[in-house]
């Protein structure tokens, strides 16, 4: 026990403490708001305890802490030996969704695990893919940044890795998950060591293959997006389509409007009473906005900015290529979730149903996010240790 506590103290002394403290407080804030947002849904709709979702999320956060502790003690140098196994494992889970997946809101993206509940493989895939891209960029840095003919085989491998899981996820009708994975890869690809001319050629190739692939899907099934997915693109003036496609977004607007500047008070949301479906998940910010008001919610945006700034700063200061790309990917991962979730809630982009970092209920996402932040902290620890060696 003493050795464990000593290790914890040592890790904490080397971590980015401001980032660690803010993220822990953010997770706790989200946990407490899950109680108020889910209480009515749990009791009336599912006949469960008021604190059912609170305790389930707490269990996932504890699991995330255990995973984070392991990651904090694992050198990033070991990733090159482990990351392919992790990628193949996650790919296997995604493939298992075809015969065993559970459909939720039109998307087959939940895998039932006997005795444990359900798992969302696409959420596990995001941080795994980020680390794999970072390792591949580091291992092939010189080849990718040269006119060596072998670079195309490396670029081809990177493209296959980048597209395989998102394509399978798209086929399973999880449009939000597929877009986030492709968005992460897009940012990391543009920042990669690949030469500019090769990037342009690759983008042209991907666009061409994408058009061919979408054409084949249309020819085979007669459509590219399902009716449920297409309906989400009808997001303009949602309250004029309240009884059809605009129901959820419009009720989100009503919640935010009722909250005004100062909010109705903690636990006093009206929209959680069957107006917003599953208010503790993707639409939790509407409930928070209704209860806390715009002024207090502005601190949430400031906290997001702080978290992203710290991660990008760690990326800039990293002493390894893999460390820089890992942190860039993780910052993009968090930003994409924030933008797609809040963009859909505010009606500026289609509502695609992705969790909001730190705040939404969702076990797989919470574990993935905590482990992602642990990887970032591990990069910071190694940077600090490397600078200490140089100075001594």
C-alpha positions in Angstrom: 0.0 0.0 0.0 2.9 2.4 0.8 4.5 1.7 -2.5 1.2 2.4 -4.3 0.7 5.7 -2.4 4.3 6.7 -3.1 3.8 5.9 -6.8 0.6 8.0 -6.9 2.4 10.9 -5.2 5.3 10.7 -7.6 2.9 10.6 -10.6 1.0 13.6 -9.3 4.2 15.6 -8.9 5.1 15.1 -12.5 1.6 15.5 -14.1 0.2 18.8 -15.5 -1.6 19.4 -12.1 -3.9 22.2 -13.4 -5.2 20.0 -16.2 -5.6 17.0 -13.8 -7.5 19.0 -11.2 -9.8 20.8 -13.7 -10.7 17.5 -15.5 -11.4 15.7 -12.2 -13.7 18.5 -11.1 -15.3 18.6 -14.5 -16.1 14.8 -14.3 -17.6 15.3 -10.8 -19.7 18.2 -12.0 -21.0 16.1 -14.9 -21.7 13.2 -12.5 -23.8 15.4 -10.2 -25.8 16.9 -13.1 -26.5 13.4 -14.4 -28.5 12.9 -11.2 -30.8 15.9 -11.8 -31.1 15.2 -15.5 -31.9 11.5 -15.2 -34.0 11.4 -12.0 -37.4 11.6 -13.7 -36.4 9.4 -16.6 -35.1 6.7 -14.2 -38.1 6.6 -11.9 -41.1 7.2 -14.2 -39.9 5.6 -17.5 -37.8 2.8 -16.3 -39.0 2.3 -12.7 -35.5 2.5 -11.4 -33.9 4.3 -8.4 -33.4 8.1 -8.7 -29.7 7.5 -8.4 -29.5 4.6 -10.9 -27.6 6.5 -13.6 -25.4 8.2 -11.1 -24.1 5.0 -9.7 -23.7 3.4 -13.1 -21.7 6.4 -14.3 -19.7 6.4 -11.0 -18.7 2.8 -11.7 -17.5 3.7 -15.1 -15.5 6.6 -13.8 -13.8 4.3 -11.2 -13.0 1.8 -14.1 -11.6 4.8 -16.0 -9.4 5.8 -13.0 -8.0 2.2 -12.8 -7.3 2.3 -16.6 -5.7 5.7 -16.3 -3.4 4.6 -13.4 -2.2 1.7 -15.6 -1.6 4.1 -18.6 0.2 6.7 -16.4 2.7 4.0 -15.5 3.2 2.7 -19.0 5.9 4.4 -21.1 4.7 5.6 -24.5 7.7 3.8 -26.0 5.8 0.6 -25.4 2.9 1.8 -27.6 4.6 0.6 -30.8 4.5 -3.0 -29.5 1.0 -2.8 -28.1 -1.0 -0.5 -30.3 -1.6 -2.9 -33.2 -3.0 -5.5 -30.7 -5.3 -2.8 -29.4 -6.4 -1.8 -32.9 -7.1 -5.4 -33.9 -9.1 -6.0 -30.7 -11.2 -2.9 -31.3 -11.7 -3.7 -35.0 -12.9 -7.2 -33.9 -15.5 -5.6 -31.5 -16.7 -3.4 -34.4 -17.1 -6.4 -36.6 -19.0 -8.3 -33.9 -21.6 -5.5 -34.0 -22.9 -6.9 -37.3 -24.2 -10.3 -35.9 -24.6 -9.3 -32.2 -25.0 -5.5 -32.1 -27.9 -3.8 -30.4 -29.8 -1.1 -32.3 -30.4 2.2 -30.5 -32.0 5.2 -32.2 -31.4 3.6 -35.7 -27.7 2.9 -35.2 -26.3 -0.6 -34.5 -23.4 0.6 -32.3 -23.9 -1.1 -29.0 -22.4 -4.5 -28.2 -24.1 -6.5 -25.4 -21.6 -7.9 -22.8 -23.2 -10.6 -20.6 -23.1 -9.5 -17.0 -21.7 -6.0 -17.7 -24.3 -4.3 -19.9 -23.4 -2.8 -23.2 -20.2 -1.5 -24.8 -19.7 1.0 -27.6 -16.7 -0.1 -29.7 -16.6 3.1 -31.8 -15.8 5.1 -28.6 -12.9 2.8 -27.8 -11.7 3.0 -31.4 -11.1 6.8 -31.3 -8.2 7.0 -28.8 -6.7 3.7 -30.1 -6.6 5.1 -33.7 -5.0 8.4 -32.5 -2.2 6.5 -30.8 -1.7 4.3 -33.8 -1.5 7.3 -36.2 1.1 8.9 -33.9 3.2 5.8 -33.8 3.0 5.3 -37.6 4.0 9.0 -38.2 6.9 8.6 -35.8 8.1 5.3 -37.2 7.9 6.5 -40.8 8.8 10.1 -40.3 11.8 10.2 -42.7 10.2 8.1 -45.4 6.9 10.1 -45.4 8.9 13.4 -45.6 10.9 12.3 -48.6 10.5 11.3 -52.3 11.3 7.7 -51.4 8.9 5.5 -53.5 8.3 3.4 -50.4 6.4 6.3 -48.9 3.3 5.3 -50.9 3.0 1.9 -49.2 3.2 3.7 -45.8 0.6 6.2 -46.8 -1.6 3.4 -48.1 -1.3 1.6 -44.8 -2.2 4.7 -42.9 -5.3 5.3 -45.1 -6.5 1.7 -44.6 -6.1 2.1 -40.8 -7.9 5.5 -40.9 -10.8 4.4 -43.1 -11.6 0.8 -42.1 -13.3 1.3 -38.7 -15.1 4.6 -39.8 -16.5 2.8 -42.9 -17.8 -0.1 -40.8 -19.2 2.4 -38.3 -21.0 4.3 -41.1 -22.5 1.0 -42.4 -23.8 0.4 -38.9 -25.6 3.8 -39.3 -23.5 5.6 -36.6 -22.9 8.7 -38.6 -21.7 10.8 -35.7 -19.0 8.3 -34.7 -17.8 7.9 -38.2 -17.5 11.7 -38.8 -15.6 12.2 -35.6 -13.0 9.5 -36.4 -12.6 10.9 -39.9 -12.3 14.4 -38.5 -9.6 13.3 -36.1 -7.7 11.7 -38.9 -8.1 14.7 -41.2 -6.5 17.0 -38.7 -3.7 14.6 -37.9 -3.1 13.9 -41.6 -2.8 17.7 -42.4 -0.3 18.0 -39.5 1.6 14.8 -40.5 5.1 14.7 -41.9 3.8 13.7 -45.3 4.9 16.2 -48.0 2.3 18.8 -49.1 2.2 17.5 -52.7 1.6 14.0 -51.5 -1.1 15.2 -49.1 -2.9 16.8 -52.1 -2.6 13.7 -54.2 -3.8 11.5 -51.3 -6.8 13.8 -50.7 -7.7 13.6 -54.4 -7.4 9.8 -54.2 -9.6 9.6 -51.1 -12.3 11.8 -52.7 -12.3 9.6 -55.8 -12.5 6.4 -53.8 -15.2 7.9 -51.6 -17.3 8.8 -54.6 -16.9 5.2 -56.0 -17.7 3.7 -52.6 -20.8 5.8 -52.0 -22.0 5.0 -55.6 -21.7 1.3 -54.9 -23.7 1.6 -51.6 -26.4 3.5 -53.5 -26.5 0.9 -56.3 -26.7 -2.0 -53.7 -29.3 -0.6 -51.3 -30.9 2.2 -53.2 -29.9 5.0 -50.8 -26.8 6.3 -49.1 -28.3 7.6 -45.8 -31.3 6.1 -44.1 -34.5 8.0 -43.6 -33.6 8.6 -40.0 -30.2 10.0 -40.9 -31.6 12.2 -43.7 -34.2 13.6 -41.4 -31.4 15.0 -39.2 -30.3 17.3 -42.0 -33.7 19.1 -41.8 -32.5 21.1 -38.8 -33.4 24.7 -39.9 -36.3 26.3 -38.0 -36.8 23.2 -35.8 -39.8 24.6 -33.9 -41.8 24.9 -37.1 -41.4 21.1 -37.4 -42.0 20.4 -33.8 -44.1 17.2 -34.3 -41.6 15.7 -36.8 -37.9 16.3 -37.2 -37.6 19.4 -34.9 -38.9 17.9 -31.7 -35.7 17.3 -29.8 -33.8 20.5 -31.0 -36.9 22.7 -30.4 -37.2 21.4 -26.8 -33.5 22.1 -26.4 -34.1 25.7 -27.5 -37.1 25.9 -25.0 -34.9 24.7 -22.2 -32.1 27.1 -22.9 -34.6 30.0 -23.3 -36.3 29.2 -20.0 -32.9 29.1 -18.3 -32.2 32.7 -19.4 -29.2 34.4 -17.9 -29.4 33.0 -14.3 -31.2 29.6 -14.7 -34.2 28.1 -12.9 -32.1 26.5 -10.2 -30.5 23.1 -9.7 -33.0 20.3 -10.1 -35.7 22.6 -11.4 -35.6 21.8 -15.1 -39.0 21.4 -16.8 -37.8 19.9 -20.0 -36.4 16.8 -18.4 -40.0 15.8 -17.7 -40.5 13.7 -20.9 -39.9 16.6 -23.3 -36.3 15.9 -24.1 -35.7 12.2 -24.7 -32.9 10.7 -22.6 -32.0 14.1 -21.2 -28.9 12.8 -19.3 -27.1 11.7 -22.5 -26.5 13.7 -25.6 -28.9 16.6 -24.6 -27.6 17.1 -21.1 -26.3 20.6 -21.9 -29.9 21.8 -22.5 -30.8 20.7 -19.0 -27.7 22.3 -17.5 -28.4 25.5 -19.4 -32.0 25.5 -18.2 -31.0 25.1 -14.5 -27.8 27.2 -14.4 -28.4 29.9 -17.0 -26.2 31.4 -19.6 -23.8 33.2 -17.3 -22.9 30.1 -15.3 -22.7 28.0 -18.4 -20.1 30.4 -19.8 -17.7 28.8 -17.3 -18.2 25.5 -19.0 -17.0 26.9 -22.3 -14.1 28.6 -20.5 -13.2 25.2 -19.0 -13.3 23.5 -22.4 -11.0 26.2 -23.8 -8.6 25.7 -20.9 -8.5 21.9 -21.3 -7.9 22.1 -25.0 -5.2 24.8 -24.5 -3.3 22.7 -21.9 -3.4 19.6 -24.1 -2.1 21.6 -27.1 0.6 23.2 -24.9 1.7 19.7 -23.9 1.8 18.7 -27.6 4.0 21.7 -28.4 6.4 21.0 -25.6 6.6 17.2 -26.2 10.1 15.9 -26.8 8.9 13.0 -29.0 7.1 12.9 -32.4 4.6 10.4 -31.1 3.9 12.6 -28.1 3.1 15.7 -30.2 0.8 13.8 -32.5 -0.9 11.9 -29.6 -1.8 15.2 -27.9 -2.9 16.9 -31.1 -5.2 13.9 -31.8 -6.6 13.9 -28.3 -7.4 17.7 -28.5 -9.1 17.2 -31.8 -11.1 14.2 -30.4 -12.4 16.3 -27.5 -13.1 19.4 -29.7 -15.0 17.3 -32.3 -17.3 15.9 -29.6 -17.9 19.4 -28.2 -18.6 20.9 -31.6 -20.8 18.2 -33.0 -22.8 17.8 -29.7 -23.4 21.6 -29.1 -23.6 22.4 -32.8 -26.5 20.0 -33.1 -28.1 21.2 -29.9 -27.9 24.9 -31.0 -29.2 24.0 -34.5 -26.2 25.0 -36.5 -25.4 21.5 -37.8 -27.5 18.3 -37.9 -28.1 16.6 -34.6 -26.1 13.3 -34.7 -26.2 12.1 -31.2 -22.7 12.1 -29.7 -21.8 12.5 -26.0 -20.6 15.8 -24.6 -17.2 15.5 -22.9 -17.2 15.3 -19.1 -21.0 15.9 -18.9 -23.0 13.3 -20.8 -23.9 9.9 -19.4 -22.1 7.1 -21.2 -19.8 4.5 -19.7 -17.7 3.6 -22.7 -17.1 7.3 -23.7 -16.2 8.2 -20.1 -13.6 5.5 -19.8 -12.2 6.3 -23.2 -12.0 10.0 -22.4 -10.3 9.4 -19.0 -7.8 7.0 -20.6 -7.1 9.6 -23.3 -6.4 12.3 -20.8 -4.1 9.8 -19.0 -2.1 9.3 -22.2 -1.8 13.1 -22.5 -0.5 13.2 -18.9 1.9 10.4 -19.6 3.4 12.5 -22.5 3.7 15.4 -20.1 5.5 13.2 -17.5 8.0 12.0 -20.1 8.6 15.5 -21.3 9.3 16.6 -17.8 11.6 13.7 -17.1 13.5 14.3 -20.4 14.0 18.0 -19.6 15.2 17.0 -16.0 17.8 14.7 -17.5 19.0 17.4 -19.9 19.4 19.9 -17.1 21.3 17.5 -14.9 
